[in-house]
Amino acid sequence: MQSFSSFSIYALLILSLLKISSSQEGFCSAPSILSTDRPLYWKVTNPTLSPSHLQDLPGFTRSVYSRDHALITPESHVFSPLPDWVNTMGAYLITPAMGSHFIMYLAKMQENSNSGLPPIDVERFVFVLQGTVTLIDVSDISHKLEVDSYAYLPSNSKHSLKSDASATLVVFEKRYAYLENHIAEHIVCSTDKQPLLETPGEVFELRKLLPTSLPYDFNIHIMDFKPGEFLNVKEVHYNQHGLLLLEGQGIYRLGDSWYPVQAGDTIWMAPFVPQWYAALGKTRSRYLLYKDVNRNPL
């Protein structure tokens, strides 16, 4: 049987995805984020569970788990009460059972809800996707966190998150890798207060939500792509990633596989898995990305 070249397969895939993304109810179709009656990141908490022509197909999911990557899509989320939290349901999206050294989960807080504390020596990062929560920090100071706001809580730092109404958070937790004479401080901020950073050789817009200094052993990036923009570098590196697509749609290469993705999708990337992204559709793509930094891989 005659085989196609890898270039031919790639070209056919891109053409088919472009056709899908331009259709009214295609696989990665996403209504415009410019709608005035929809809040920021509305698509993450109100995802398209499957294309309309597949909604009645039993067993359908776009989720994939592999040795070096995973795509976890909203129709696969399984929520259950979060341990030590009150009136809060959680869906674990990335855990060490996959091979990661961090966890990533969604926390859906309800009326009169409270957070629990992470385990000893575990640091926590929370980012608000929907609603409003109140953070009470180790100094007993209250902070109002709205959509696009976030907080970094160092390991063994007492705190609580409270909500009087529905709110959705994405949470990252990791066992802190200590460095002598370096102490991480708690941080409360929002994406719009972080400056755009230079990205030599790339076209996307980048914001880093945490300091790049040595006390911090991971960072969270916000990356924005205009329609048609893509990563110039086909990355292969030692860092792990946990990604949540906040807006838009596109195609992600992971290893030898190519995945259509849209707002609400989560991706885990193991060390050294080849990775690449291109934004499709008519609106910007924005994703939130975990990346371990500042520590020797040994």
Backbone hydrogen bonds, N-H to C=O, Kabsch-Sander energy under -0.5 kcal/mol:
donor,donor_aa,acceptor,acceptor_aa,energy
9,I,5,S,-2.2
10,Y,6,S,-2.3
11,A,7,F,-2.7
12,L,8,S,-2.6
13,L,9,I,-2.2
14,I,10,Y,-2.4
15,L,11,A,-2.4
16,S,12,L,-2.3
17,L,13,L,-2.3
18,L,14,I,-2.5
19,K,15,L,-2.0
20,I,16,S,-2.2
21,S,17,L,-3.0
22,S,18,L,-1.3
23,S,19,K,-0.7
23,S,20,I,-1.0
26,G,23,S,-0.9
29,S,26,G,-1.3
35,S,32,S,-1.1
38,R,35,S,-1.0
42,W,39,P,-1.6
44,V,41,Y,-1.1
45,T,41,Y,-1.0
46,N,42,W,-1.0
49,L,47,P,-0.9
54,L,51,P,-2.2
55,Q,51,P,-0.7
55,Q,52,S,-0.7
57,L,54,L,-1.8
60,F,57,L,-1.7
64,V,71,L,-2.5
66,S,69,H,-2.8
70,A,268,W,-2.0
71,L,64,V,-2.8
72,I,70,A,-0.5
72,I,266,T,-2.9
73,T,71,L,-0.6
76,S,73,T,-2.4
77,H,74,P,-1.5
79,F,77,H,-0.5
80,S,90,G,-2.0
82,L,88,T,-2.3
85,W,82,L,-1.8
86,V,114,N,-3.0
89,M,108,K,-2.2
90,G,80,S,-3.3
91,A,106,L,-1.9
93,L,91,A,-0.5
93,L,104,M,-2.6
94,I,104,M,-1.9
98,M,95,T,-2.1
99,G,95,T,-0.6
100,S,95,T,-1.0
103,I,173,E,-2.6
104,M,94,I,-2.2
105,Y,171,V,-2.3
106,L,91,A,-2.2
107,A,169,L,-2.6
108,K,89,M,-3.6
108,K,106,L,-0.5
109,M,107,A,-0.8
109,M,167,A,-2.6
110,Q,87,N,-1.8
113,S,110,Q,-1.0
113,S,163,S,-2.1
114,N,86,V,-1.4
115,S,161,L,-1.7
122,V,119,P,-1.7
123,E,174,K,-2.8
124,R,153,L,-2.5
125,F,172,F,-2.6
126,V,151,A,-2.5
127,F,170,V,-2.0
128,V,149,S,-2.5
129,L,127,F,-0.5
129,L,168,T,-2.9
130,Q,168,T,-1.6
133,V,145,L,-2.4
134,T,162,K,-3.0
135,L,133,V,-0.5
135,L,143,H,-3.1
136,I,134,T,-0.5
136,I,160,S,-2.8
137,D,135,L,-0.6
137,D,141,I,-2.4
140,D,137,D,-2.3
143,H,135,L,-2.6
145,L,133,V,-3.2
145,L,143,H,-0.6
146,E,144,K,-0.6
148,D,128,V,-2.3
149,S,146,E,-2.3
150,Y,189,C,-2.6
151,A,126,V,-2.2
152,Y,187,I,-2.7
153,L,124,R,-3.4
153,L,151,A,-0.5
156,N,122,V,-0.6
157,S,154,P,-1.4
158,K,156,N,-0.7
160,S,136,I,-1.7
162,K,134,T,-2.5
163,S,113,S,-1.7
167,A,109,M,-2.1
168,T,130,Q,-2.5
169,L,107,A,-2.4
170,V,127,F,-2.4
171,V,105,Y,-3.0
172,F,125,F,-2.7
173,E,103,I,-2.2
174,K,123,E,-1.7
175,R,101,H,-0.5
176,Y,121,D,-2.6
178,Y,176,Y,-0.9
182,H,179,L,-1.7
187,I,152,Y,-1.9
189,C,150,Y,-2.1
191,T,148,D,-2.4
193,K,190,S,-1.5
194,Q,191,T,-2.0
197,L,206,L,-2.5
202,E,199,T,-2.6
205,E,224,D,-2.4
206,L,197,L,-0.6
207,R,222,I,-2.0
209,L,207,R,-0.5
209,L,220,I,-3.0
216,Y,213,S,-1.6
217,D,215,P,-0.6
219,N,291,K,-2.7
221,H,289,L,-2.8
222,I,207,R,-2.7
223,M,221,H,-0.5
223,M,287,Y,-2.5
224,D,205,E,-2.4
225,F,285,S,-2.8
228,G,279,A,-2.2
229,E,226,K,-2.5
231,L,277,Y,-2.5
235,E,233,V,-1.2
235,E,275,Q,-1.2
241,H,269,M,-2.1
242,G,290,Y,-0.8
243,L,267,I,-2.8
244,L,288,L,-2.3
245,L,265,D,-2.5
246,L,244,L,-0.7
246,L,286,R,-2.4
247,E,286,R,-1.8
249,Q,280,L,-0.6
250,G,261,V,-2.4
251,I,278,A,-2.4
252,Y,259,Y,-2.8
253,R,276,W,-3.1
254,L,252,Y,-0.5
254,L,257,S,-2.5
255,G,274,P,-2.7
257,S,254,L,-2.1
259,Y,252,Y,-2.9
261,V,250,G,-2.7
263,A,248,G,-1.7
264,G,245,L,-3.0
265,D,262,Q,-2.1
266,T,72,I,-2.4
267,I,243,L,-2.2
268,W,70,A,-2.3
269,M,241,H,-2.2
270,A,68,D,-2.4
272,F,237,H,-3.8
273,V,270,A,-1.5
275,Q,235,E,-1.9
276,W,253,R,-1.5
278,A,251,I,-2.0
279,A,229,E,-3.0
280,L,249,Q,-2.1
285,S,225,F,-2.9
286,R,247,E,-1.8
287,Y,223,M,-2.2
288,L,244,L,-2.5
289,L,221,H,-2.6
290,Y,242,G,-3.0
291,K,219,N,-2.0
292,D,240,Q,-0.8
293,V,217,D,-1.7
